[in-house]
């Protein structure tokens, strides 16, 4: 897992999730929130070939996602790719989020899709562009 930070923007590459990585990301979000004094803008990127985490990891993720959301004004998960498997992951995750998190997270297949959906929101658009730049600079295909 790779975490990229700039001011209020946090991008996490979630290629192989473990409970330790989830805890580390949650702690990084908390520290970043405390240092900038404002809610963050969080985007998690899941590569198309990322394995589905084990049940214990998924349970830890649910708890951590609630805690992360408390420190963020915008939260999104990008399941990269156009394959049927990637589409199914997006649909399943969005369904879980609607039930568990009351739909407070955005789910997309790319950062471009999030940018397109945010055209009327200048602040969100600016933050997404920062997230896209951070990801590109580190070779993350969002």
Steps between C-alpha positions, in 0.01 A plus 500: 500500500631842403373821662550837331429827682487865408334758725137383526524225237578137582524231231548135598591220261329192641667218311526244779306580814604382845373597843835671567476707181144600581606615847797688357282682247245592768780636719650697208158654430465598866848657506443683172162627626660630819786671314283682245210570741233436235309202368689308233431387147561122484521279191582128520611334176454124464681355197300268278712198595488561878382191689183510708608526866425228753198543729706622799656771279159601360365535855797719599448706182136569589601640839792698354289645217256643754790657692659634180170649389474694829817689402407563137268732310518274193572129480523282190614155395615436145486140380714535187419318180228421253481125556192320626685417824584868562141598428373236744740626769370857452138386519555281807699768683243770418225275635688435821570871541134588455401263781793547738598862432173644370650577159760749626775366272534543125587195289643535149712323241746788453602841625375637168152368581509675839620822333221479243239457775647799689488760221254720693705496819813715458657404834449128444629530144817677619566236767439215255754652263755504783416135573542414130838679485624324817394163361661563160827618658526167682393280212157422646242449228188650646 
